[in-house]
Amino acid sequence: MRMLINVPETVVEDALRGMAAAHPELSVDVENRVIVRRDAPVAGKVGLISGGGSGHEPLHGGFVGPGMLSAACPGEVFTSPVPDQMARAAAAVDSGQGVLFIVKNYTGDVLNFDMAAELAEDEGVQVAKVLVNDDVAVIDSLFTAGRRGTGATLFVEKIAGAAAEAGMPLERVESIARQVNENSRSFGVALTAVTTPAKGTPTFDLPSGELELGIGIHGEPGRERRPMMTSREIADFAVDAVLVDRPPTGPVLVLVNGMGSTPLLELYGFNAEVQRVLAERGVSVARTLVGNYVTSLDMAGCSVTLCQVDEDMLRLWDAPVETPALRWGR
């Protein structure tokens, strides 16, 4: 397998050095693996911190900046960051207003963020936590108890980030983040298996001409394997899976997300089919975002995330944001 790397052991370190060079508006601590907006801590502002295994870029480091995260902590590939990273990030961004940990529901992330919260609180930092568990494909998997955290992480980080940027208190920012998660559902599809740098070969067997319905962002198995389907058929299956689990009663944000190797040409074509299904089901679309945002290294595939929004949530979604991977309005 060909990879644009030096050696597997330094993939994360090399990426962080490259990120630091490309984004001087961020403070990137390569040794301790903490990415912080350079103006942190911002007086009067709640700090937002997230993190997880590397390999899902631009999640989470690409979402650090005004209007979104205050800091992000990357672990090794598909491996949770350690508690010291999150505690260090909390100390760096806390302005006295407290910090919110945004945690995807994977066992390692949950345990390590819990320990980090204890460390930060011992240092006098007020900490709240929100668990993202939007995936409807399976309940319990190789990586987690309960539903996995996937595409809704972007919605939580953006909307809660805007709330924090507006000066809302920690309790309110936490409440908004929880509501966004509760209003969100996702479903993912793999067209190819994922290859990690350490292994150098696909992590699971997905024969040519087949796809996996309901995968997670680490390549975990989904609901079922089928012969290859058309974009139209995949959209019907994925959107219906989301709508059955949580039928929206108002307008939705739509994320049509690539898993890392899916070209935008295909993603926009897939979005056309997603919009068709939503129109046929009578679902009103408020905003749509298309691109590779919550990825799984080199996996070809896609996911769909829907989040029901009210006027206040939509206003926060539209609020200015300036990060490496998401920016508008500034």
Contacts in CASP RR format, 6 or more apart in sequence:
PFRMAT RR
TARGET T0000
AUTHOR 0000-0000-0000
METHOD contacts of the structure
MODEL  1
MRMLINVPETVVEDALRGMAAAHPELSVDVENRVIVRRDAPVAGKVGLIS
GGGSGHEPLHGGFVGPGMLSAACPGEVFTSPVPDQMARAAAAVDSGQGVL
FIVKNYTGDVLNFDMAAELAEDEGVQVAKVLVNDDVAVIDSLFTAGRRGT
GATLFVEKIAGAAAEAGMPLERVESIARQVNENSRSFGVALTAVTTPAKG
TPTFDLPSGELELGIGIHGEPGRERRPMMTSREIADFAVDAVLVDRPPTG
PVLVLVNGMGSTPLLELYGFNAEVQRVLAERGVSVARTLVGNYVTSLDMA
GCSVTLCQVDEDMLRLWDAPVETPALRWGR
1 195 0 8 1.000
1 200 0 8 1.000
1 201 0 8 1.000
3 195 0 8 1.000
3 197 0 8 1.000
3 200 0 8 1.000
5 11 0 8 1.000
5 14 0 8 1.000
5 197 0 8 1.000
6 14 0 8 1.000
8 197 0 8 1.000
8 198 0 8 1.000
8 200 0 8 1.000
11 54 0 8 1.000
11 77 0 8 1.000
11 197 0 8 1.000
12 33 0 8 1.000
12 54 0 8 1.000
12 74 0 8 1.000
12 75 0 8 1.000
12 76 0 8 1.000
12 77 0 8 1.000
13 30 0 8 1.000
15 54 0 8 1.000
15 57 0 8 1.000
16 28 0 8 1.000
16 30 0 8 1.000
16 33 0 8 1.000
16 35 0 8 1.000
16 74 0 8 1.000
17 28 0 8 1.000
17 30 0 8 1.000
19 26 0 8 1.000
19 28 0 8 1.000
19 35 0 8 1.000
19 61 0 8 1.000
19 62 0 8 1.000
19 324 0 8 1.000
20 26 0 8 1.000
20 28 0 8 1.000
20 30 0 8 1.000
22 324 0 8 1.000
23 324 0 8 1.000
24 38 0 8 1.000
25 37 0 8 1.000
25 38 0 8 1.000
25 65 0 8 1.000
25 322 0 8 1.000
26 35 0 8 1.000
26 36 0 8 1.000
26 37 0 8 1.000
26 38 0 8 1.000
26 64 0 8 1.000
26 65 0 8 1.000
26 324 0 8 1.000
27 35 0 8 1.000
27 36 0 8 1.000
27 37 0 8 1.000
27 38 0 8 1.000
27 40 0 8 1.000
27 92 0 8 1.000
28 34 0 8 1.000
28 35 0 8 1.000
28 36 0 8 1.000
29 35 0 8 1.000
29 36 0 8 1.000
29 88 0 8 1.000
32 84 0 8 1.000
32 85 0 8 1.000
32 88 0 8 1.000
33 73 0 8 1.000
33 74 0 8 1.000
33 75 0 8 1.000
33 81 0 8 1.000
33 85 0 8 1.000
34 71 0 8 1.000
34 72 0 8 1.000
34 73 0 8 1.000
34 85 0 8 1.000
34 88 0 8 1.000
34 89 0 8 1.000
34 92 0 8 1.000
35 61 0 8 1.000
35 62 0 8 1.000
35 64 0 8 1.000
35 71 0 8 1.000
35 72 0 8 1.000
35 73 0 8 1.000
35 74 0 8 1.000
36 64 0 8 1.000
36 70 0 8 1.000
36 71 0 8 1.000
36 89 0 8 1.000
36 92 0 8 1.000
36 93 0 8 1.000
37 64 0 8 1.000
37 65 0 8 1.000
37 66 0 8 1.000
37 69 0 8 1.000
37 70 0 8 1.000
37 71 0 8 1.000
37 93 0 8 1.000
39 66 0 8 1.000
40 47 0 8 1.000
40 70 0 8 1.000
40 71 0 8 1.000
40 92 0 8 1.000
40 93 0 8 1.000
41 47 0 8 1.000
41 70 0 8 1.000
41 92 0 8 1.000
41 93 0 8 1.000
41 94 0 8 1.000
41 95 0 8 1.000
41 96 0 8 1.000
42 70 0 8 1.000
42 93 0 8 1.000
42 95 0 8 1.000
43 95 0 8 1.000
44 95 0 8 1.000
44 96 0 8 1.000
44 97 0 8 1.000
44 167 0 8 1.000
45 70 0 8 1.000
45 95 0 8 1.000
45 97 0 8 1.000
45 164 0 8 1.000
45 165 0 8 1.000
45 167 0 8 1.000
46 97 0 8 1.000
46 98 0 8 1.000
46 99 0 8 1.000
46 100 0 8 1.000
46 164 0 8 1.000
46 167 0 8 1.000
46 168 0 8 1.000
46 169 0 8 1.000
46 170 0 8 1.000
46 173 0 8 1.000
47 70 0 8 1.000
47 71 0 8 1.000
47 93 0 8 1.000
47 94 0 8 1.000
47 95 0 8 1.000
47 97 0 8 1.000
47 98 0 8 1.000
47 99 0 8 1.000
47 100 0 8 1.000
47 164 0 8 1.000
48 68 0 8 1.000
48 69 0 8 1.000
48 70 0 8 1.000
48 71 0 8 1.000
48 93 0 8 1.000
48 99 0 8 1.000
48 100 0 8 1.000
48 102 0 8 1.000
48 157 0 8 1.000
48 160 0 8 1.000
48 161 0 8 1.000
48 164 0 8 1.000
48 173 0 8 1.000
49 69 0 8 1.000
49 70 0 8 1.000
49 71 0 8 1.000
49 72 0 8 1.000
49 73 0 8 1.000
49 86 0 8 1.000
49 89 0 8 1.000
49 90 0 8 1.000
49 93 0 8 1.000
49 99 0 8 1.000
49 100 0 8 1.000
49 101 0 8 1.000
49 102 0 8 1.000
50 60 0 8 1.000
50 63 0 8 1.000
50 69 0 8 1.000
50 72 0 8 1.000
50 73 0 8 1.000
50 101 0 8 1.000
50 102 0 8 1.000
50 103 0 8 1.000
50 104 0 8 1.000
50 153 0 8 1.000
50 157 0 8 1.000
51 60 0 8 1.000
51 61 0 8 1.000
51 72 0 8 1.000
51 73 0 8 1.000
51 74 0 8 1.000
51 75 0 8 1.000
51 81 0 8 1.000
51 86 0 8 1.000
51 102 0 8 1.000
51 104 0 8 1.000
51 109 0 8 1.000
52 60 0 8 1.000
52 73 0 8 1.000
52 74 0 8 1.000
52 75 0 8 1.000
52 80 0 8 1.000
52 81 0 8 1.000
52 104 0 8 1.000
52 106 0 8 1.000
52 109 0 8 1.000
53 74 0 8 1.000
53 75 0 8 1.000
53 76 0 8 1.000
53 77 0 8 1.000
53 78 0 8 1.000
53 79 0 8 1.000
53 80 0 8 1.000
53 81 0 8 1.000
54 74 0 8 1.000
54 75 0 8 1.000
54 76 0 8 1.000
54 77 0 8 1.000
54 78 0 8 1.000
54 79 0 8 1.000
55 77 0 8 1.000
55 78 0 8 1.000
55 295 0 8 1.000
55 296 0 8 1.000
55 297 0 8 1.000
56 217 0 8 1.000
56 294 0 8 1.000
56 295 0 8 1.000
56 296 0 8 1.000
57 295 0 8 1.000
58 292 0 8 1.000
58 293 0 8 1.000
58 295 0 8 1.000
58 324 0 8 1.000
58 325 0 8 1.000
58 326 0 8 1.000
59 153 0 8 1.000
59 154 0 8 1.000
59 293 0 8 1.000
59 294 0 8 1.000
59 295 0 8 1.000
60 69 0 8 1.000
60 72 0 8 1.000
60 73 0 8 1.000
60 74 0 8 1.000
60 153 0 8 1.000
60 157 0 8 1.000
61 69 0 8 1.000
61 72 0 8 1.000
61 74 0 8 1.000
61 324 0 8 1.000
61 325 0 8 1.000
62 72 0 8 1.000
62 323 0 8 1.000
62 324 0 8 1.000
62 325 0 8 1.000
62 326 0 8 1.000
63 69 0 8 1.000
63 72 0 8 1.000
63 154 0 8 1.000
63 157 0 8 1.000
63 158 0 8 1.000
63 323 0 8 1.000
63 324 0 8 1.000
63 325 0 8 1.000
63 326 0 8 1.000
64 70 0 8 1.000
64 71 0 8 1.000
64 72 0 8 1.000
64 323 0 8 1.000
64 324 0 8 1.000
65 321 0 8 1.000
65 322 0 8 1.000
65 323 0 8 1.000
66 165 0 8 1.000
66 320 0 8 1.000
66 321 0 8 1.000
66 322 0 8 1.000
66 323 0 8 1.000
66 330 0 8 1.000
67 158 0 8 1.000
67 161 0 8 1.000
67 162 0 8 1.000
67 164 0 8 1.000
67 165 0 8 1.000
67 319 0 8 1.000
67 320 0 8 1.000
67 321 0 8 1.000
67 322 0 8 1.000
67 323 0 8 1.000
68 157 0 8 1.000
68 158 0 8 1.000
68 161 0 8 1.000
68 162 0 8 1.000
68 321 0 8 1.000
68 323 0 8 1.000
68 326 0 8 1.000
69 102 0 8 1.000
69 157 0 8 1.000
69 161 0 8 1.000
69 323 0 8 1.000
70 89 0 8 1.000
70 93 0 8 1.000
70 99 0 8 1.000
70 164 0 8 1.000
71 89 0 8 1.000
71 90 0 8 1.000
71 92 0 8 1.000
71 93 0 8 1.000
72 89 0 8 1.000
73 81 0 8 1.000
73 85 0 8 1.000
73 86 0 8 1.000
73 89 0 8 1.000
74 81 0 8 1.000
75 81 0 8 1.000
75 82 0 8 1.000
75 85 0 8 1.000
77 196 0 8 1.000
77 197 0 8 1.000
77 198 0 8 1.000
77 297 0 8 1.000
78 196 0 8 1.000
78 218 0 8 1.000
80 106 0 8 1.000
80 108 0 8 1.000
80 109 0 8 1.000
80 111 0 8 1.000
80 112 0 8 1.000
81 109 0 8 1.000
81 112 0 8 1.000
82 112 0 8 1.000
83 112 0 8 1.000
83 113 0 8 1.000
83 115 0 8 1.000
83 116 0 8 1.000
83 119 0 8 1.000
84 116 0 8 1.000
84 119 0 8 1.000
85 116 0 8 1.000
86 101 0 8 1.000
86 112 0 8 1.000
86 113 0 8 1.000
86 116 0 8 1.000
86 117 0 8 1.000
86 119 0 8 1.000
86 120 0 8 1.000
87 116 0 8 1.000
87 119 0 8 1.000
87 120 0 8 1.000
87 123 0 8 1.000
90 99 0 8 1.000
90 116 0 8 1.000
90 120 0 8 1.000
90 123 0 8 1.000
90 125 0 8 1.000
90 127 0 8 1.000
91 120 0 8 1.000
91 123 0 8 1.000
91 125 0 8 1.000
93 99 0 8 1.000
94 120 0 8 1.000
94 125 0 8 1.000
94 126 0 8 1.000
96 125 0 8 1.000
96 126 0 8 1.000
97 126 0 8 1.000
97 169 0 8 1.000
97 170 0 8 1.000
98 125 0 8 1.000
98 126 0 8 1.000
98 127 0 8 1.000
98 128 0 8 1.000
98 170 0 8 1.000
99 120 0 8 1.000
99 125 0 8 1.000
99 126 0 8 1.000
99 127 0 8 1.000
99 128 0 8 1.000
99 170 0 8 1.000
100 127 0 8 1.000
100 128 0 8 1.000
100 129 0 8 1.000
100 130 0 8 1.000
100 160 0 8 1.000
100 164 0 8 1.000
100 170 0 8 1.000
100 173 0 8 1.000
100 174 0 8 1.000
100 177 0 8 1.000
101 113 0 8 1.000
101 116 0 8 1.000
101 117 0 8 1.000
101 127 0 8 1.000
101 128 0 8 1.000
101 129 0 8 1.000
101 130 0 8 1.000
102 130 0 8 1.000
102 132 0 8 1.000
102 153 0 8 1.000
102 156 0 8 1.000
102 157 0 8 1.000
102 160 0 8 1.000
102 177 0 8 1.000
103 109 0 8 1.000
103 110 0 8 1.000
103 113 0 8 1.000
103 129 0 8 1.000
103 130 0 8 1.000
103 131 0 8 1.000
103 132 0 8 1.000
104 131 0 8 1.000
104 132 0 8 1.000
104 148 0 8 1.000
104 149 0 8 1.000
104 150 0 8 1.000
104 153 0 8 1.000
105 131 0 8 1.000
105 132 0 8 1.000
105 133 0 8 1.000
105 144 0 8 1.000
105 146 0 8 1.000
105 147 0 8 1.000
105 148 0 8 1.000
105 149 0 8 1.000
106 143 0 8 1.000
106 144 0 8 1.000
106 148 0 8 1.000
106 149 0 8 1.000
107 143 0 8 1.000
107 144 0 8 1.000
107 145 0 8 1.000
110 131 0 8 1.000
110 144 0 8 1.000
113 129 0 8 1.000
114 129 0 8 1.000
117 127 0 8 1.000
117 129 0 8 1.000
120 127 0 8 1.000
121 127 0 8 1.000
126 170 0 8 1.000
128 170 0 8 1.000
128 171 0 8 1.000
128 173 0 8 1.000
128 174 0 8 1.000
130 156 0 8 1.000
130 160 0 8 1.000
130 174 0 8 1.000
130 177 0 8 1.000
130 178 0 8 1.000
130 181 0 8 1.000
131 181 0 8 1.000
132 149 0 8 1.000
132 150 0 8 1.000
132 152 0 8 1.000
132 153 0 8 1.000
132 156 0 8 1.000
132 181 0 8 1.000
133 146 0 8 1.000
133 147 0 8 1.000
133 148 0 8 1.000
133 149 0 8 1.000
133 181 0 8 1.000
134 147 0 8 1.000
134 148 0 8 1.000
134 149 0 8 1.000
134 150 0 8 1.000
134 151 0 8 1.000
134 152 0 8 1.000
134 153 0 8 1.000
134 181 0 8 1.000
134 184 0 8 1.000
134 185 0 8 1.000
134 186 0 8 1.000
134 305 0 8 1.000
135 147 0 8 1.000
135 148 0 8 1.000
135 149 0 8 1.000
135 150 0 8 1.000
135 185 0 8 1.000
135 186 0 8 1.000
135 187 0 8 1.000
135 188 0 8 1.000
135 214 0 8 1.000
135 216 0 8 1.000
136 147 0 8 1.000
136 185 0 8 1.000
136 186 0 8 1.000
136 187 0 8 1.000
136 241 0 8 1.000
136 242 0 8 1.000
136 245 0 8 1.000
136 246 0 8 1.000
137 148 0 8 1.000
137 187 0 8 1.000
137 188 0 8 1.000
137 213 0 8 1.000
137 214 0 8 1.000
137 215 0 8 1.000
137 216 0 8 1.000
137 222 0 8 1.000
137 223 0 8 1.000
137 241 0 8 1.000
138 147 0 8 1.000
138 148 0 8 1.000
138 214 0 8 1.000
138 220 0 8 1.000
138 222 0 8 1.000
138 223 0 8 1.000
139 146 0 8 1.000
139 147 0 8 1.000
140 146 0 8 1.000
141 148 0 8 1.000
141 216 0 8 1.000
141 220 0 8 1.000
141 221 0 8 1.000
141 222 0 8 1.000
142 218 0 8 1.000
142 220 0 8 1.000
142 221 0 8 1.000
143 218 0 8 1.000
143 220 0 8 1.000
148 216 0 8 1.000
148 217 0 8 1.000
148 220 0 8 1.000
149 186 0 8 1.000
149 217 0 8 1.000
150 186 0 8 1.000
150 188 0 8 1.000
150 216 0 8 1.000
150 217 0 8 1.000
150 294 0 8 1.000
150 303 0 8 1.000
150 305 0 8 1.000
151 184 0 8 1.000
151 186 0 8 1.000
151 255 0 8 1.000
151 257 0 8 1.000
151 293 0 8 1.000
151 294 0 8 1.000
151 303 0 8 1.000
151 305 0 8 1.000
152 180 0 8 1.000
152 181 0 8 1.000
152 184 0 8 1.000
152 185 0 8 1.000
152 186 0 8 1.000
152 305 0 8 1.000
152 307 0 8 1.000
153 294 0 8 1.000
154 255 0 8 1.000
154 257 0 8 1.000
154 289 0 8 1.000
154 293 0 8 1.000
154 294 0 8 1.000
154 305 0 8 1.000
154 326 0 8 1.000
155 180 0 8 1.000
155 184 0 8 1.000
155 253 0 8 1.000
155 255 0 8 1.000
155 305 0 8 1.000
155 307 0 8 1.000
155 317 0 8 1.000
156 177 0 8 1.000
156 180 0 8 1.000
156 181 0 8 1.000
156 184 0 8 1.000
158 316 0 8 1.000
158 317 0 8 1.000
158 321 0 8 1.000
158 326 0 8 1.000
159 176 0 8 1.000
159 177 0 8 1.000
159 180 0 8 1.000
159 313 0 8 1.000
159 316 0 8 1.000
159 317 0 8 1.000
160 173 0 8 1.000
160 174 0 8 1.000
160 176 0 8 1.000
160 177 0 8 1.000
160 180 0 8 1.000
161 173 0 8 1.000
161 316 0 8 1.000
162 316 0 8 1.000
162 317 0 8 1.000
162 319 0 8 1.000
162 321 0 8 1.000
163 172 0 8 1.000
163 173 0 8 1.000
163 176 0 8 1.000
163 177 0 8 1.000
163 316 0 8 1.000
164 173 0 8 1.000
165 319 0 8 1.000
165 320 0 8 1.000
166 316 0 8 1.000
166 319 0 8 1.000
168 176 0 8 1.000
176 313 0 8 1.000
176 316 0 8 1.000
179 313 0 8 1.000
180 307 0 8 1.000
180 313 0 8 1.000
183 246 0 8 1.000
183 307 0 8 1.000
183 308 0 8 1.000
183 309 0 8 1.000
183 313 0 8 1.000
184 305 0 8 1.000
184 306 0 8 1.000
184 307 0 8 1.000
184 308 0 8 1.000
185 242 0 8 1.000
185 245 0 8 1.000
185 246 0 8 1.000
185 305 0 8 1.000
185 306 0 8 1.000
186 242 0 8 1.000
186 255 0 8 1.000
186 303 0 8 1.000
186 304 0 8 1.000
186 305 0 8 1.000
186 306 0 8 1.000
187 214 0 8 1.000
187 238 0 8 1.000
187 239 0 8 1.000
187 241 0 8 1.000
187 242 0 8 1.000
187 303 0 8 1.000
187 304 0 8 1.000
188 213 0 8 1.000
188 214 0 8 1.000
188 215 0 8 1.000
188 216 0 8 1.000
188 238 0 8 1.000
188 259 0 8 1.000
188 301 0 8 1.000
188 302 0 8 1.000
188 303 0 8 1.000
188 304 0 8 1.000
189 211 0 8 1.000
189 212 0 8 1.000
189 213 0 8 1.000
189 214 0 8 1.000
189 215 0 8 1.000
189 234 0 8 1.000
189 237 0 8 1.000
189 238 0 8 1.000
189 301 0 8 1.000
189 302 0 8 1.000
189 303 0 8 1.000
190 206 0 8 1.000
190 211 0 8 1.000
190 212 0 8 1.000
190 214 0 8 1.000
190 215 0 8 1.000
190 219 0 8 1.000
190 259 0 8 1.000
190 299 0 8 1.000
190 300 0 8 1.000
190 301 0 8 1.000
191 206 0 8 1.000
191 211 0 8 1.000
191 228 0 8 1.000
191 262 0 8 1.000
191 299 0 8 1.000
191 300 0 8 1.000
191 301 0 8 1.000
192 202 0 8 1.000
192 206 0 8 1.000
192 261 0 8 1.000
192 298 0 8 1.000
192 299 0 8 1.000
192 300 0 8 1.000
192 301 0 8 1.000
193 202 0 8 1.000
193 203 0 8 1.000
193 204 0 8 1.000
193 205 0 8 1.000
193 206 0 8 1.000
193 219 0 8 1.000
193 299 0 8 1.000
194 202 0 8 1.000
194 203 0 8 1.000
194 204 0 8 1.000
194 218 0 8 1.000
194 219 0 8 1.000
194 259 0 8 1.000
194 296 0 8 1.000
194 297 0 8 1.000
194 298 0 8 1.000
194 299 0 8 1.000
195 201 0 8 1.000
195 202 0 8 1.000
195 203 0 8 1.000
195 297 0 8 1.000
195 298 0 8 1.000
196 203 0 8 1.000
196 297 0 8 1.000
203 219 0 8 1.000
204 219 0 8 1.000
204 221 0 8 1.000
206 212 0 8 1.000
206 225 0 8 1.000
209 227 0 8 1.000
209 228 0 8 1.000
210 225 0 8 1.000
210 226 0 8 1.000
210 227 0 8 1.000
210 228 0 8 1.000
211 225 0 8 1.000
211 226 0 8 1.000
211 227 0 8 1.000
211 228 0 8 1.000
211 229 0 8 1.000
211 234 0 8 1.000
212 221 0 8 1.000
212 222 0 8 1.000
212 224 0 8 1.000
212 225 0 8 1.000
213 222 0 8 1.000
213 223 0 8 1.000
213 224 0 8 1.000
213 225 0 8 1.000
213 226 0 8 1.000
213 237 0 8 1.000
213 238 0 8 1.000
214 222 0 8 1.000
214 223 0 8 1.000
214 241 0 8 1.000
215 221 0 8 1.000
215 222 0 8 1.000
215 296 0 8 1.000
215 299 0 8 1.000
216 222 0 8 1.000
216 296 0 8 1.000
217 259 0 8 1.000
217 294 0 8 1.000
217 295 0 8 1.000
217 296 0 8 1.000
218 296 0 8 1.000
219 296 0 8 1.000
219 299 0 8 1.000
229 237 0 8 1.000
231 266 0 8 1.000
231 269 0 8 1.000
231 270 0 8 1.000
231 273 0 8 1.000
232 273 0 8 1.000
232 276 0 8 1.000
234 270 0 8 1.000
234 273 0 8 1.000
234 302 0 8 1.000
235 270 0 8 1.000
235 273 0 8 1.000
235 274 0 8 1.000
235 276 0 8 1.000
235 277 0 8 1.000
235 304 0 8 1.000
236 273 0 8 1.000
236 277 0 8 1.000
238 274 0 8 1.000
238 302 0 8 1.000
238 303 0 8 1.000
238 304 0 8 1.000
239 274 0 8 1.000
239 277 0 8 1.000
239 278 0 8 1.000
239 281 0 8 1.000
239 304 0 8 1.000
239 306 0 8 1.000
240 277 0 8 1.000
242 304 0 8 1.000
242 305 0 8 1.000
242 306 0 8 1.000
243 281 0 8 1.000
243 283 0 8 1.000
243 306 0 8 1.000
246 306 0 8 1.000
246 308 0 8 1.000
248 283 0 8 1.000
248 306 0 8 1.000
248 308 0 8 1.000
249 308 0 8 1.000
250 283 0 8 1.000
250 284 0 8 1.000
250 308 0 8 1.000
250 309 0 8 1.000
251 284 0 8 1.000
251 285 0 8 1.000
251 286 0 8 1.000
251 308 0 8 1.000
251 309 0 8 1.000
251 314 0 8 1.000
252 278 0 8 1.000
252 283 0 8 1.000
252 284 0 8 1.000
252 285 0 8 1.000
252 286 0 8 1.000
252 306 0 8 1.000
252 307 0 8 1.000
252 308 0 8 1.000
252 309 0 8 1.000
253 286 0 8 1.000
253 287 0 8 1.000
253 288 0 8 1.000
253 289 0 8 1.000
253 305 0 8 1.000
253 306 0 8 1.000
253 307 0 8 1.000
253 309 0 8 1.000
253 314 0 8 1.000
253 317 0 8 1.000
254 271 0 8 1.000
254 274 0 8 1.000
254 275 0 8 1.000
254 278 0 8 1.000
254 285 0 8 1.000
254 287 0 8 1.000
254 288 0 8 1.000
254 289 0 8 1.000
254 304 0 8 1.000
254 305 0 8 1.000
254 306 0 8 1.000
255 288 0 8 1.000
255 289 0 8 1.000
255 290 0 8 1.000
255 293 0 8 1.000
255 303 0 8 1.000
255 304 0 8 1.000
255 305 0 8 1.000
255 306 0 8 1.000
255 307 0 8 1.000
256 267 0 8 1.000
256 270 0 8 1.000
256 271 0 8 1.000
256 274 0 8 1.000
256 288 0 8 1.000
256 289 0 8 1.000
256 290 0 8 1.000
256 291 0 8 1.000
256 302 0 8 1.000
256 304 0 8 1.000
257 291 0 8 1.000
257 292 0 8 1.000
257 293 0 8 1.000
257 294 0 8 1.000
257 295 0 8 1.000
257 302 0 8 1.000
257 303 0 8 1.000
257 304 0 8 1.000
257 305 0 8 1.000
258 267 0 8 1.000
258 291 0 8 1.000
258 292 0 8 1.000
258 293 0 8 1.000
258 294 0 8 1.000
258 295 0 8 1.000
258 301 0 8 1.000
258 302 0 8 1.000
258 303 0 8 1.000
259 292 0 8 1.000
259 295 0 8 1.000
259 296 0 8 1.000
259 299 0 8 1.000
259 300 0 8 1.000
259 301 0 8 1.000
259 302 0 8 1.000
259 303 0 8 1.000
260 292 0 8 1.000
260 295 0 8 1.000
260 296 0 8 1.000
260 297 0 8 1.000
260 298 0 8 1.000
260 299 0 8 1.000
260 300 0 8 1.000
260 301 0 8 1.000
261 298 0 8 1.000
261 299 0 8 1.000
261 300 0 8 1.000
261 301 0 8 1.000
262 292 0 8 1.000
262 300 0 8 1.000
262 301 0 8 1.000
262 302 0 8 1.000
264 290 0 8 1.000
264 291 0 8 1.000
266 302 0 8 1.000
267 290 0 8 1.000
267 291 0 8 1.000
267 292 0 8 1.000
267 302 0 8 1.000
268 290 0 8 1.000
270 302 0 8 1.000
271 288 0 8 1.000
271 290 0 8 1.000
274 304 0 8 1.000
275 285 0 8 1.000
275 288 0 8 1.000
278 285 0 8 1.000
283 306 0 8 1.000
286 309 0 8 1.000
286 314 0 8 1.000
286 317 0 8 1.000
287 314 0 8 1.000
287 317 0 8 1.000
287 318 0 8 1.000
293 325 0 8 1.000
293 326 0 8 1.000
294 303 0 8 1.000
307 313 0 8 1.000
309 317 0 8 1.000
320 328 0 8 1.000
320 329 0 8 1.000
320 330 0 8 1.000
321 327 0 8 1.000
321 328 0 8 1.000
321 329 0 8 1.000
321 330 0 8 1.000
322 330 0 8 1.000
END
